[in-house]
Amino acid sequence: MAKKNLADALQLASGKTATTEHSSSRVQSADKPELPPSRQGKKAIAGHFDPAVSKQLKQLALEQDTTVQALLAEALNDLFDKYGKKPIA
């Protein structure tokens, strides 16, 4: 049995019946949005740092004419190399 959403339950309680089309369109919009091609098959990695770290990282990306993403990949590959792992970032 499909799980009902609040709107459908309220319509049902008020004596109206929810339409199947209405319910199915809500289910589709509640699904995860499709990822852009550059992110498909990839996983986000995050951490919490002091705001100064974020600012300095962005400044470094500007100075090096690159992206924060590219700098993070470089840093991860350096870390992997340091610990004898394959640089796959």
PyMOL Python script that loads the backbone (N, CA, C, O; Angstrom):
from pymol import cmd

cmd.read_pdbstr("""\
ATOM      1  N   MET A   1       0.842  -1.183   0.000  1.00  0.00           N
ATOM      2  CA  MET A   1       0.000   0.000   0.000  1.00  0.00           C
ATOM      3  C   MET A   1       0.886   1.245   0.000  1.00  0.00           C
ATOM      4  O   MET A   1       1.833   1.353   0.779  1.00  0.00           O
ATOM      5  N   ALA A   2       0.556   2.183  -0.893  1.00  0.00           N
ATOM      6  CA  ALA A   2       1.340   3.401  -1.013  1.00  0.00           C
ATOM      7  C   ALA A   2       1.097   4.320   0.178  1.00  0.00           C
ATOM      8  O   ALA A   2      -0.018   4.408   0.693  1.00  0.00           O
ATOM      9  N   LYS A   3       2.136   4.989   0.598  1.00  0.00           N
ATOM     10  CA  LYS A   3       2.051   5.923   1.715  1.00  0.00           C
ATOM     11  C   LYS A   3       1.335   7.183   1.229  1.00  0.00           C
ATOM     12  O   LYS A   3       1.661   7.709   0.165  1.00  0.00           O
ATOM     13  N   LYS A   4       0.361   7.670   2.004  1.00  0.00           N
ATOM     14  CA  LYS A   4      -0.396   8.860   1.619  1.00  0.00           C
ATOM     15  C   LYS A   4       0.285  10.091   2.196  1.00  0.00           C
ATOM     16  O   LYS A   4       0.866  10.051   3.281  1.00  0.00           O
ATOM     17  N   ASN A   5       0.200  11.185   1.448  1.00  0.00           N
ATOM     18  CA  ASN A   5       0.757  12.422   1.958  1.00  0.00           C
ATOM     19  C   ASN A   5      -0.312  13.190   2.725  1.00  0.00           C
ATOM     20  O   ASN A   5      -1.487  12.824   2.690  1.00  0.00           O
ATOM     21  N   LEU A   6       0.093  14.255   3.419  1.00  0.00           N
ATOM     22  CA  LEU A   6      -0.809  15.022   4.264  1.00  0.00           C
ATOM     23  C   LEU A   6      -1.949  15.644   3.461  1.00  0.00           C
ATOM     24  O   LEU A   6      -3.095  15.630   3.909  1.00  0.00           O
ATOM     25  N   ALA A   7      -1.648  16.194   2.271  1.00  0.00           N
ATOM     26  CA  ALA A   7      -2.691  16.822   1.453  1.00  0.00           C
ATOM     27  C   ALA A   7      -3.767  15.818   1.076  1.00  0.00           C
ATOM     28  O   ALA A   7      -4.957  16.129   1.129  1.00  0.00           O
ATOM     29  N   ASP A   8      -3.353  14.618   0.697  1.00  0.00           N
ATOM     30  CA  ASP A   8      -4.325  13.582   0.340  1.00  0.00           C
ATOM     31  C   ASP A   8      -5.148  13.181   1.560  1.00  0.00           C
ATOM     32  O   ASP A   8      -6.355  12.968   1.448  1.00  0.00           O
ATOM     33  N   ALA A   9      -4.506  13.075   2.726  1.00  0.00           N
ATOM     34  CA  ALA A   9      -5.216  12.697   3.945  1.00  0.00           C
ATOM     35  C   ALA A   9      -6.229  13.767   4.328  1.00  0.00           C
ATOM     36  O   ALA A   9      -7.332  13.436   4.762  1.00  0.00           O
ATOM     37  N   LEU A  10      -5.881  15.043   4.179  1.00  0.00           N
ATOM     38  CA  LEU A  10      -6.814  16.128   4.497  1.00  0.00           C
ATOM     39  C   LEU A  10      -7.986  16.143   3.532  1.00  0.00           C
ATOM     40  O   LEU A  10      -9.125  16.367   3.944  1.00  0.00           O
ATOM     41  N   GLN A  11      -7.722  15.905   2.245  1.00  0.00           N
ATOM     42  CA  GLN A  11      -8.814  15.843   1.272  1.00  0.00           C
ATOM     43  C   GLN A  11      -9.752  14.697   1.598  1.00  0.00           C
ATOM     44  O   GLN A  11     -10.973  14.836   1.522  1.00  0.00           O
ATOM     45  N   LEU A  12      -9.177  13.576   1.956  1.00  0.00           N
ATOM     46  CA  LEU A  12      -9.978  12.405   2.302  1.00  0.00           C
ATOM     47  C   LEU A  12     -10.816  12.685   3.547  1.00  0.00           C
ATOM     48  O   LEU A  12     -11.989  12.314   3.592  1.00  0.00           O
ATOM     49  N   ALA A  13     -10.235  13.333   4.557  1.00  0.00           N
ATOM     50  CA  ALA A  13     -10.949  13.654   5.788  1.00  0.00           C
ATOM     51  C   ALA A  13     -12.071  14.648   5.545  1.00  0.00           C
ATOM     52  O   ALA A  13     -13.077  14.631   6.254  1.00  0.00           O
ATOM     53  N   SER A  14     -11.912  15.518   4.545  1.00  0.00           N
ATOM     54  CA  SER A  14     -12.946  16.516   4.259  1.00  0.00           C
ATOM     55  C   SER A  14     -14.057  15.945   3.379  1.00  0.00           C
ATOM     56  O   SER A  14     -15.018  16.642   3.052  1.00  0.00           O
ATOM     57  N   GLY A  15     -13.925  14.707   3.009  1.00  0.00           N
ATOM     58  CA  GLY A  15     -14.951  14.072   2.200  1.00  0.00           C
ATOM     59  C   GLY A  15     -14.625  14.039   0.728  1.00  0.00           C
ATOM     60  O   GLY A  15     -15.335  13.406  -0.054  1.00  0.00           O
ATOM     61  N   LYS A  16     -13.562  14.710   0.339  1.00  0.00           N
ATOM     62  CA  LYS A  16     -13.151  14.693  -1.061  1.00  0.00           C
ATOM     63  C   LYS A  16     -12.153  13.559  -1.244  1.00  0.00           C
ATOM     64  O   LYS A  16     -11.464  13.156  -0.306  1.00  0.00           O
ATOM     65  N   THR A  17     -12.093  13.063  -2.449  1.00  0.00           N
ATOM     66  CA  THR A  17     -11.119  12.012  -2.725  1.00  0.00           C
ATOM     67  C   THR A  17      -9.952  12.605  -3.500  1.00  0.00           C
ATOM     68  O   THR A  17     -10.135  13.438  -4.388  1.00  0.00           O
ATOM     69  N   ALA A  18      -8.781  12.172  -3.160  1.00  0.00           N
ATOM     70  CA  ALA A  18      -7.588  12.622  -3.866  1.00  0.00           C
ATOM     71  C   ALA A  18      -7.529  11.951  -5.207  1.00  0.00           C
ATOM     72  O   ALA A  18      -7.836  10.766  -5.336  1.00  0.00           O
ATOM     73  N   THR A  19      -7.134  12.706  -6.207  1.00  0.00           N
ATOM     74  CA  THR A  19      -7.003  12.113  -7.527  1.00  0.00           C
ATOM     75  C   THR A  19      -5.649  11.427  -7.633  1.00  0.00           C
ATOM     76  O   THR A  19      -4.656  11.889  -7.071  1.00  0.00           O
ATOM     77  N   THR A  20      -5.626  10.352  -8.340  1.00  0.00           N
ATOM     78  CA  THR A  20      -4.386   9.599  -8.521  1.00  0.00           C
ATOM     79  C   THR A  20      -3.344  10.440  -9.241  1.00  0.00           C
ATOM     80  O   THR A  20      -2.160  10.405  -8.905  1.00  0.00           O
ATOM     81  N   GLU A  21      -3.803  11.207 -10.251  1.00  0.00           N
ATOM     82  CA  GLU A  21      -2.867  12.040 -11.007  1.00  0.00           C
ATOM     83  C   GLU A  21      -2.201  13.062 -10.097  1.00  0.00           C
ATOM     84  O   GLU A  21      -0.993  13.284 -10.180  1.00  0.00           O
ATOM     85  N   HIS A  22      -3.005  13.693  -9.216  1.00  0.00           N
ATOM     86  CA  HIS A  22      -2.484  14.686  -8.294  1.00  0.00           C
ATOM     87  C   HIS A  22      -1.446  14.053  -7.368  1.00  0.00           C
ATOM     88  O   HIS A  22      -0.386  14.628  -7.124  1.00  0.00           O
ATOM     89  N   SER A  23      -1.761  12.877  -6.862  1.00  0.00           N
ATOM     90  CA  SER A  23      -0.843  12.210  -5.945  1.00  0.00           C
ATOM     91  C   SER A  23       0.453  11.811  -6.625  1.00  0.00           C
ATOM     92  O   SER A  23       1.532  11.967  -6.053  1.00  0.00           O
ATOM     93  N   SER A  24       0.355  11.299  -7.837  1.00  0.00           N
ATOM     94  CA  SER A  24       1.571  10.839  -8.505  1.00  0.00           C
ATOM     95  C   SER A  24       2.492  12.003  -8.861  1.00  0.00           C
ATOM     96  O   SER A  24       3.714  11.852  -8.843  1.00  0.00           O
ATOM     97  N   SER A  25       1.902  13.193  -9.192  1.00  0.00           N
ATOM     98  CA  SER A  25       2.765  14.324  -9.518  1.00  0.00           C
ATOM     99  C   SER A  25       3.500  14.816  -8.281  1.00  0.00           C
ATOM    100  O   SER A  25       4.630  15.293  -8.389  1.00  0.00           O
ATOM    101  N   ARG A  26       2.886  14.709  -7.116  1.00  0.00           N
ATOM    102  CA  ARG A  26       3.570  15.095  -5.885  1.00  0.00           C
ATOM    103  C   ARG A  26       4.720  14.150  -5.574  1.00  0.00           C
ATOM    104  O   ARG A  26       5.788  14.574  -5.134  1.00  0.00           O
ATOM    105  N   VAL A  27       4.490  12.871  -5.808  1.00  0.00           N
ATOM    106  CA  VAL A  27       5.540  11.900  -5.543  1.00  0.00           C
ATOM    107  C   VAL A  27       6.742  12.188  -6.425  1.00  0.00           C
ATOM    108  O   VAL A  27       7.881  12.103  -5.965  1.00  0.00           O
ATOM    109  N   GLN A  28       6.501  12.532  -7.705  1.00  0.00           N
ATOM    110  CA  GLN A  28       7.614  12.802  -8.600  1.00  0.00           C
ATOM    111  C   GLN A  28       8.386  14.035  -8.170  1.00  0.00           C
ATOM    112  O   GLN A  28       9.615  14.044  -8.244  1.00  0.00           O
ATOM    113  N   SER A  29       7.676  15.109  -7.711  1.00  0.00           N
ATOM    114  CA  SER A  29       8.383  16.316  -7.315  1.00  0.00           C
ATOM    115  C   SER A  29       9.126  16.118  -6.008  1.00  0.00           C
ATOM    116  O   SER A  29      10.089  16.836  -5.738  1.00  0.00           O
ATOM    117  N   ALA A  30       8.705  15.157  -5.183  1.00  0.00           N
ATOM    118  CA  ALA A  30       9.389  14.897  -3.915  1.00  0.00           C
ATOM    119  C   ALA A  30      10.649  14.065  -4.129  1.00  0.00           C
ATOM    120  O   ALA A  30      11.515  14.006  -3.256  1.00  0.00           O
ATOM    121  N   ASP A  31      10.750  13.423  -5.290  1.00  0.00           N
ATOM    122  CA  ASP A  31      11.951  12.631  -5.578  1.00  0.00           C
ATOM    123  C   ASP A  31      13.172  13.539  -5.656  1.00  0.00           C
ATOM    124  O   ASP A  31      13.049  14.753  -5.812  1.00  0.00           O
ATOM    125  N   LYS A  32      14.337  12.941  -5.547  1.00  0.00           N
ATOM    126  CA  LYS A  32      15.579  13.703  -5.670  1.00  0.00           C
ATOM    127  C   LYS A  32      15.669  14.312  -7.059  1.00  0.00           C
ATOM    128  O   LYS A  32      15.354  13.645  -8.045  1.00  0.00           O
ATOM    129  N   PRO A  33      16.093  15.568  -7.155  1.00  0.00           N
ATOM    130  CA  PRO A  33      16.274  16.146  -8.486  1.00  0.00           C
ATOM    131  C   PRO A  33      17.419  15.450  -9.202  1.00  0.00           C
ATOM    132  O   PRO A  33      18.356  14.950  -8.580  1.00  0.00           O
ATOM    133  N   GLU A  34      17.319  15.431 -10.518  1.00  0.00           N
ATOM    134  CA  GLU A  34      18.365  14.781 -11.296  1.00  0.00           C
ATOM    135  C   GLU A  34      19.672  15.562 -11.170  1.00  0.00           C
ATOM    136  O   GLU A  34      19.675  16.789 -11.262  1.00  0.00           O
ATOM    137  N   LEU A  35      20.759  14.866 -10.964  1.00  0.00           N
ATOM    138  CA  LEU A  35      22.065  15.501 -10.818  1.00  0.00           C
ATOM    139  C   LEU A  35      22.595  15.960 -12.169  1.00  0.00           C
ATOM    140  O   LEU A  35      22.332  15.324 -13.190  1.00  0.00           O
ATOM    141  N   PRO A  36      23.346  17.070 -12.179  1.00  0.00           N
ATOM    142  CA  PRO A  36      23.984  17.471 -13.436  1.00  0.00           C
ATOM    143  C   PRO A  36      25.009  16.408 -13.835  1.00  0.00           C
ATOM    144  O   PRO A  36      25.515  15.690 -12.972  1.00  0.00           O
ATOM    145  N   PRO A  37      25.319  16.297 -15.115  1.00  0.00           N
ATOM    146  CA  PRO A  37      26.246  15.252 -15.580  1.00  0.00           C
ATOM    147  C   PRO A  37      27.588  15.254 -14.852  1.00  0.00           C
ATOM    148  O   PRO A  37      28.184  14.199 -14.636  1.00  0.00           O
ATOM    149  N   SER A  38      28.067  16.460 -14.469  1.00  0.00           N
ATOM    150  CA  SER A  38      29.371  16.531 -13.798  1.00  0.00           C
ATOM    151  C   SER A  38      29.358  15.897 -12.412  1.00  0.00           C
ATOM    152  O   SER A  38      30.421  15.596 -11.868  1.00  0.00           O
ATOM    153  N   ARG A  39      28.184  15.690 -11.831  1.00  0.00           N
ATOM    154  CA  ARG A  39      28.098  15.113 -10.477  1.00  0.00           C
ATOM    155  C   ARG A  39      27.584  13.681 -10.473  1.00  0.00           C
ATOM    156  O   ARG A  39      27.581  13.027  -9.430  1.00  0.00           O
ATOM    157  N   GLN A  40      27.145  13.184 -11.635  1.00  0.00           N
ATOM    158  CA  GLN A  40      26.604  11.829 -11.675  1.00  0.00           C
ATOM    159  C   GLN A  40      27.705  10.822 -11.397  1.00  0.00           C
ATOM    160  O   GLN A  40      28.799  10.909 -11.955  1.00  0.00           O
ATOM    161  N   GLY A  41      27.407   9.870 -10.535  1.00  0.00           N
ATOM    162  CA  GLY A  41      28.368   8.825 -10.182  1.00  0.00           C
ATOM    163  C   GLY A  41      29.408   9.293  -9.183  1.00  0.00           C
ATOM    164  O   GLY A  41      30.382   8.583  -8.933  1.00  0.00           O
ATOM    165  N   LYS A  42      29.222  10.485  -8.602  1.00  0.00           N
ATOM    166  CA  LYS A  42      30.182  11.016  -7.640  1.00  0.00           C
ATOM    167  C   LYS A  42      29.512  11.215  -6.296  1.00  0.00           C
ATOM    168  O   LYS A  42      28.285  11.239  -6.201  1.00  0.00           O
ATOM    169  N   LYS A  43      30.321  11.356  -5.256  1.00  0.00           N
ATOM    170  CA  LYS A  43      29.824  11.502  -3.886  1.00  0.00           C
ATOM    171  C   LYS A  43      30.445  12.747  -3.274  1.00  0.00           C
ATOM    172  O   LYS A  43      31.648  12.974  -3.402  1.00  0.00           O
ATOM    173  N   ALA A  44      29.621  13.559  -2.605  1.00  0.00           N
ATOM    174  CA  ALA A  44      30.127  14.765  -1.941  1.00  0.00           C
ATOM    175  C   ALA A  44      30.865  14.380  -0.666  1.00  0.00           C
ATOM    176  O   ALA A  44      30.446  13.477   0.058  1.00  0.00           O
ATOM    177  N   ILE A  45      31.965  15.075  -0.402  1.00  0.00           N
ATOM    178  CA  ILE A  45      32.728  14.914   0.831  1.00  0.00           C
ATOM    179  C   ILE A  45      32.783  16.294   1.469  1.00  0.00           C
ATOM    180  O   ILE A  45      33.142  17.268   0.807  1.00  0.00           O
ATOM    181  N   ALA A  46      32.433  16.387   2.743  1.00  0.00           N
ATOM    182  CA  ALA A  46      32.385  17.701   3.386  1.00  0.00           C
ATOM    183  C   ALA A  46      32.996  17.664   4.779  1.00  0.00           C
ATOM    184  O   ALA A  46      33.168  16.595   5.365  1.00  0.00           O
ATOM    185  N   GLY A  47      33.322  18.844   5.302  1.00  0.00           N
ATOM    186  CA  GLY A  47      33.827  18.987   6.659  1.00  0.00           C
ATOM    187  C   GLY A  47      33.534  20.386   7.144  1.00  0.00           C
ATOM    188  O   GLY A  47      33.251  21.272   6.338  1.00  0.00           O
ATOM    189  N   HIS A  48      33.594  20.600   8.420  1.00  0.00           N
ATOM    190  CA  HIS A  48      33.338  21.917   8.993  1.00  0.00           C
ATOM    191  C   HIS A  48      34.648  22.537   9.458  1.00  0.00           C
ATOM    192  O   HIS A  48      35.390  21.932  10.232  1.00  0.00           O
ATOM    193  N   PHE A  49      34.928  23.750   8.981  1.00  0.00           N
ATOM    194  CA  PHE A  49      36.165  24.456   9.305  1.00  0.00           C
ATOM    195  C   PHE A  49      35.843  25.900   9.662  1.00  0.00           C
ATOM    196  O   PHE A  49      34.726  26.373   9.448  1.00  0.00           O
ATOM    197  N   ASP A  50      36.837  26.592  10.207  1.00  0.00           N
ATOM    198  CA  ASP A  50      36.718  27.999  10.520  1.00  0.00           C
ATOM    199  C   ASP A  50      36.437  28.773   9.223  1.00  0.00           C
ATOM    200  O   ASP A  50      36.945  28.396   8.167  1.00  0.00           O
ATOM    201  N   PRO A  51      35.639  29.847   9.284  1.00  0.00           N
ATOM    202  CA  PRO A  51      35.357  30.630   8.065  1.00  0.00           C
ATOM    203  C   PRO A  51      36.631  31.129   7.374  1.00  0.00           C
ATOM    204  O   PRO A  51      36.642  31.299   6.155  1.00  0.00           O
ATOM    205  N   ALA A  52      37.691  31.364   8.133  1.00  0.00           N
ATOM    206  CA  ALA A  52      38.942  31.824   7.522  1.00  0.00           C
ATOM    207  C   ALA A  52      39.515  30.777   6.577  1.00  0.00           C
ATOM    208  O   ALA A  52      40.170  31.122   5.593  1.00  0.00           O
ATOM    209  N   VAL A  53      39.274  29.504   6.866  1.00  0.00           N
ATOM    210  CA  VAL A  53      39.756  28.425   5.990  1.00  0.00           C
ATOM    211  C   VAL A  53      39.044  28.502   4.650  1.00  0.00           C
ATOM    212  O   VAL A  53      39.677  28.386   3.600  1.00  0.00           O
ATOM    213  N   SER A  54      37.751  28.694   4.679  1.00  0.00           N
ATOM    214  CA  SER A  54      36.973  28.803   3.440  1.00  0.00           C
ATOM    215  C   SER A  54      37.429  30.009   2.625  1.00  0.00           C
ATOM    216  O   SER A  54      37.607  29.920   1.410  1.00  0.00           O
ATOM    217  N   LYS A  55      37.615  31.142   3.312  1.00  0.00           N
ATOM    218  CA  LYS A  55      38.035  32.362   2.627  1.00  0.00           C
ATOM    219  C   LYS A  55      39.407  32.178   1.984  1.00  0.00           C
ATOM    220  O   LYS A  55      39.618  32.566   0.835  1.00  0.00           O
ATOM    221  N   GLN A  56      40.324  31.592   2.720  1.00  0.00           N
ATOM    222  CA  GLN A  56      41.678  31.395   2.180  1.00  0.00           C
ATOM    223  C   GLN A  56      41.681  30.414   1.018  1.00  0.00           C
ATOM    224  O   GLN A  56      42.420  30.597   0.051  1.00  0.00           O
ATOM    225  N   LEU A  57      40.867  29.387   1.107  1.00  0.00           N
ATOM    226  CA  LEU A  57      40.775  28.409   0.019  1.00  0.00           C
ATOM    227  C   LEU A  57      40.236  29.066  -1.257  1.00  0.00           C
ATOM    228  O   LEU A  57      40.736  28.810  -2.353  1.00  0.00           O
ATOM    229  N   LYS A  58      39.221  29.908  -1.107  1.00  0.00           N
ATOM    230  CA  LYS A  58      38.664  30.612  -2.267  1.00  0.00           C
ATOM    231  C   LYS A  58      39.683  31.591  -2.847  1.00  0.00           C
ATOM    232  O   LYS A  58      39.797  31.724  -4.065  1.00  0.00           O
ATOM    233  N   GLN A  59      40.432  32.284  -1.962  1.00  0.00           N
ATOM    234  CA  GLN A  59      41.464  33.205  -2.431  1.00  0.00           C
ATOM    235  C   GLN A  59      42.545  32.457  -3.207  1.00  0.00           C
ATOM    236  O   GLN A  59      43.003  32.924  -4.251  1.00  0.00           O
ATOM    237  N   LEU A  60      42.948  31.301  -2.697  1.00  0.00           N
ATOM    238  CA  LEU A  60      43.961  30.489  -3.372  1.00  0.00           C
ATOM    239  C   LEU A  60      43.467  30.039  -4.749  1.00  0.00           C
ATOM    240  O   LEU A  60      44.225  30.036  -5.719  1.00  0.00           O
ATOM    241  N   ALA A  61      42.203  29.663  -4.821  1.00  0.00           N
ATOM    242  CA  ALA A  61      41.641  29.250  -6.117  1.00  0.00           C
ATOM    243  C   ALA A  61      41.689  30.404  -7.116  1.00  0.00           C
ATOM    244  O   ALA A  61      42.004  30.202  -8.288  1.00  0.00           O
ATOM    245  N   LEU A  62      41.373  31.618  -6.649  1.00  0.00           N
ATOM    246  CA  LEU A  62      41.441  32.784  -7.535  1.00  0.00           C
ATOM    247  C   LEU A  62      42.879  33.049  -7.973  1.00  0.00           C
ATOM    248  O   LEU A  62      43.140  33.282  -9.153  1.00  0.00           O
ATOM    249  N   GLU A  63      43.807  33.013  -7.022  1.00  0.00           N
ATOM    250  CA  GLU A  63      45.213  33.276  -7.333  1.00  0.00           C
ATOM    251  C   GLU A  63      45.772  32.256  -8.324  1.00  0.00           C
ATOM    252  O   GLU A  63      46.585  32.601  -9.182  1.00  0.00           O
ATOM    253  N   GLN A  64      45.343  31.022  -8.207  1.00  0.00           N
ATOM    254  CA  GLN A  64      45.857  29.953  -9.064  1.00  0.00           C
ATOM    255  C   GLN A  64      45.007  29.773 -10.336  1.00  0.00           C
ATOM    256  O   GLN A  64      45.281  28.895 -11.155  1.00  0.00           O
ATOM    257  N   ASP A  65      43.988  30.604 -10.485  1.00  0.00           N
ATOM    258  CA  ASP A  65      43.074  30.527 -11.630  1.00  0.00           C
ATOM    259  C   ASP A  65      42.513  29.114 -11.795  1.00  0.00           C
ATOM    260  O   ASP A  65      42.545  28.533 -12.880  1.00  0.00           O
ATOM    261  N   THR A  66      42.005  28.588 -10.695  1.00  0.00           N
ATOM    262  CA  THR A  66      41.424  27.254 -10.704  1.00  0.00           C
ATOM    263  C   THR A  66      40.182  27.268  -9.822  1.00  0.00           C
ATOM    264  O   THR A  66      39.707  28.336  -9.437  1.00  0.00           O
ATOM    265  N   THR A  67      39.666  26.118  -9.507  1.00  0.00           N
ATOM    266  CA  THR A  67      38.459  26.023  -8.683  1.00  0.00           C
ATOM    267  C   THR A  67      38.796  25.423  -7.325  1.00  0.00           C
ATOM    268  O   THR A  67      39.822  24.765  -7.153  1.00  0.00           O
ATOM    269  N   VAL A  68      37.909  25.666  -6.365  1.00  0.00           N
ATOM    270  CA  VAL A  68      38.053  25.050  -5.049  1.00  0.00           C
ATOM    271  C   VAL A  68      38.010  23.525  -5.208  1.00  0.00           C
ATOM    272  O   VAL A  68      38.744  22.799  -4.538  1.00  0.00           O
ATOM    273  N   GLN A  69      37.146  23.059  -6.096  1.00  0.00           N
ATOM    274  CA  GLN A  69      37.038  21.610  -6.357  1.00  0.00           C
ATOM    275  C   GLN A  69      38.381  21.037  -6.797  1.00  0.00           C
ATOM    276  O   GLN A  69      38.796  19.984  -6.315  1.00  0.00           O
ATOM    277  N   ALA A  70      39.060  21.730  -7.712  1.00  0.00           N
ATOM    278  CA  ALA A  70      40.352  21.244  -8.209  1.00  0.00           C
ATOM    279  C   ALA A  70      41.406  21.271  -7.104  1.00  0.00           C
ATOM    280  O   ALA A  70      42.236  20.366  -7.010  1.00  0.00           O
ATOM    281  N   LEU A  71      41.371  22.316  -6.263  1.00  0.00           N
ATOM    282  CA  LEU A  71      42.326  22.372  -5.144  1.00  0.00           C
ATOM    283  C   LEU A  71      42.073  21.252  -4.142  1.00  0.00           C
ATOM    284  O   LEU A  71      43.014  20.646  -3.628  1.00  0.00           O
ATOM    285  N   LEU A  72      40.812  20.982  -3.869  1.00  0.00           N
ATOM    286  CA  LEU A  72      40.487  19.891  -2.941  1.00  0.00           C
ATOM    287  C   LEU A  72      40.922  18.547  -3.518  1.00  0.00           C
ATOM    288  O   LEU A  72      41.423  17.695  -2.783  1.00  0.00           O
ATOM    289  N   ALA A  73      40.741  18.346  -4.812  1.00  0.00           N
ATOM    290  CA  ALA A  73      41.193  17.099  -5.439  1.00  0.00           C
ATOM    291  C   ALA A  73      42.715  16.974  -5.320  1.00  0.00           C
ATOM    292  O   ALA A  73      43.233  15.898  -5.021  1.00  0.00           O
ATOM    293  N   GLU A  74      43.428  18.088  -5.557  1.00  0.00           N
ATOM    294  CA  GLU A  74      44.892  18.086  -5.424  1.00  0.00           C
ATOM    295  C   GLU A  74      45.302  17.746  -3.989  1.00  0.00           C
ATOM    296  O   GLU A  74      46.210  16.944  -3.767  1.00  0.00           O
ATOM    297  N   ALA A  75      44.624  18.364  -3.021  1.00  0.00           N
ATOM    298  CA  ALA A  75      44.948  18.113  -1.613  1.00  0.00           C
ATOM    299  C   ALA A  75      44.668  16.660  -1.232  1.00  0.00           C
ATOM    300  O   ALA A  75      45.457  16.041  -0.519  1.00  0.00           O
ATOM    301  N   LEU A  76      43.555  16.122  -1.703  1.00  0.00           N
ATOM    302  CA  LEU A  76      43.231  14.726  -1.391  1.00  0.00           C
ATOM    303  C   LEU A  76      44.250  13.781  -2.026  1.00  0.00           C
ATOM    304  O   LEU A  76      44.678  12.810  -1.402  1.00  0.00           O
ATOM    305  N   ASN A  77      44.636  14.069  -3.270  1.00  0.00           N
ATOM    306  CA  ASN A  77      45.639  13.216  -3.915  1.00  0.00           C
ATOM    307  C   ASN A  77      46.974  13.279  -3.179  1.00  0.00           C
ATOM    308  O   ASN A  77      47.652  12.260  -3.045  1.00  0.00           O
ATOM    309  N   ASP A  78      47.366  14.481  -2.692  1.00  0.00           N
ATOM    310  CA  ASP A  78      48.592  14.601  -1.892  1.00  0.00           C
ATOM    311  C   ASP A  78      48.471  13.782  -0.607  1.00  0.00           C
ATOM    312  O   ASP A  78      49.424  13.119  -0.197  1.00  0.00           O
ATOM    313  N   LEU A  79      47.305  13.830   0.021  1.00  0.00           N
ATOM    314  CA  LEU A  79      47.077  13.058   1.250  1.00  0.00           C
ATOM    315  C   LEU A  79      47.146  11.557   0.971  1.00  0.00           C
ATOM    316  O   LEU A  79      47.773  10.805   1.717  1.00  0.00           O
ATOM    317  N   PHE A  80      46.496  11.133  -0.108  1.00  0.00           N
ATOM    318  CA  PHE A  80      46.524   9.709  -0.465  1.00  0.00           C
ATOM    319  C   PHE A  80      47.959   9.260  -0.725  1.00  0.00           C
ATOM    320  O   PHE A  80      48.378   8.190  -0.284  1.00  0.00           O
ATOM    321  N   ASP A  81      48.707  10.100  -1.449  1.00  0.00           N
ATOM    322  CA  ASP A  81      50.101   9.778  -1.748  1.00  0.00           C
ATOM    323  C   ASP A  81      50.918   9.672  -0.460  1.00  0.00           C
ATOM    324  O   ASP A  81      51.732   8.760  -0.314  1.00  0.00           O
ATOM    325  N   LYS A  82      50.705  10.590   0.462  1.00  0.00           N
ATOM    326  CA  LYS A  82      51.422  10.595   1.744  1.00  0.00           C
ATOM    327  C   LYS A  82      51.232   9.275   2.488  1.00  0.00           C
ATOM    328  O   LYS A  82      52.158   8.780   3.130  1.00  0.00           O
ATOM    329  N   TYR A  83      50.047   8.715   2.399  1.00  0.00           N
ATOM    330  CA  TYR A  83      49.750   7.474   3.111  1.00  0.00           C
ATOM    331  C   TYR A  83      49.837   6.241   2.213  1.00  0.00           C
ATOM    332  O   TYR A  83      49.308   5.180   2.547  1.00  0.00           O
ATOM    333  N   GLY A  84      50.513   6.392   1.064  1.00  0.00           N
ATOM    334  CA  GLY A  84      50.764   5.244   0.202  1.00  0.00           C
ATOM    335  C   GLY A  84      49.540   4.738  -0.545  1.00  0.00           C
ATOM    336  O   GLY A  84      49.482   3.574  -0.941  1.00  0.00           O
ATOM    337  N   LYS A  85      48.572   5.609  -0.732  1.00  0.00           N
ATOM    338  CA  LYS A  85      47.355   5.215  -1.459  1.00  0.00           C
ATOM    339  C   LYS A  85      47.390   5.778  -2.875  1.00  0.00           C
ATOM    340  O   LYS A  85      48.091   6.751  -3.154  1.00  0.00           O
ATOM    341  N   LYS A  86      46.635   5.160  -3.751  1.00  0.00           N
ATOM    342  CA  LYS A  86      46.541   5.582  -5.136  1.00  0.00           C
ATOM    343  C   LYS A  86      45.840   6.942  -5.213  1.00  0.00           C
ATOM    344  O   LYS A  86      44.779   7.105  -4.610  1.00  0.00           O
ATOM    345  N   PRO A  87      46.400   7.930  -5.939  1.00  0.00           N
ATOM    346  CA  PRO A  87      45.764   9.249  -6.054  1.00  0.00           C
ATOM    347  C   PRO A  87      44.578   9.206  -7.022  1.00  0.00           C
ATOM    348  O   PRO A  87      44.753   9.345  -8.232  1.00  0.00           O
ATOM    349  N   ILE A  88      43.390   9.015  -6.490  1.00  0.00           N
ATOM    350  CA  ILE A  88      42.216   8.805  -7.332  1.00  0.00           C
ATOM    351  C   ILE A  88      41.217   9.958  -7.314  1.00  0.00           C
ATOM    352  O   ILE A  88      40.168   9.877  -7.953  1.00  0.00           O
ATOM    353  N   ALA A  89      41.533  11.031  -6.590  1.00  0.00           N
ATOM    354  CA  ALA A  89      40.562  12.147  -6.481  1.00  0.00           C
ATOM    355  C   ALA A  89      40.524  12.981  -7.754  1.00  0.00           C
ATOM    356  O   ALA A  89      39.770  13.950  -7.835  1.00  0.00           O
TER     357      ALA A  89
END
""", "prot")
cmd.dss("prot")
cmd.show_as("cartoon", "prot")
cmd.util.cbc("prot")
cmd.orient("prot")
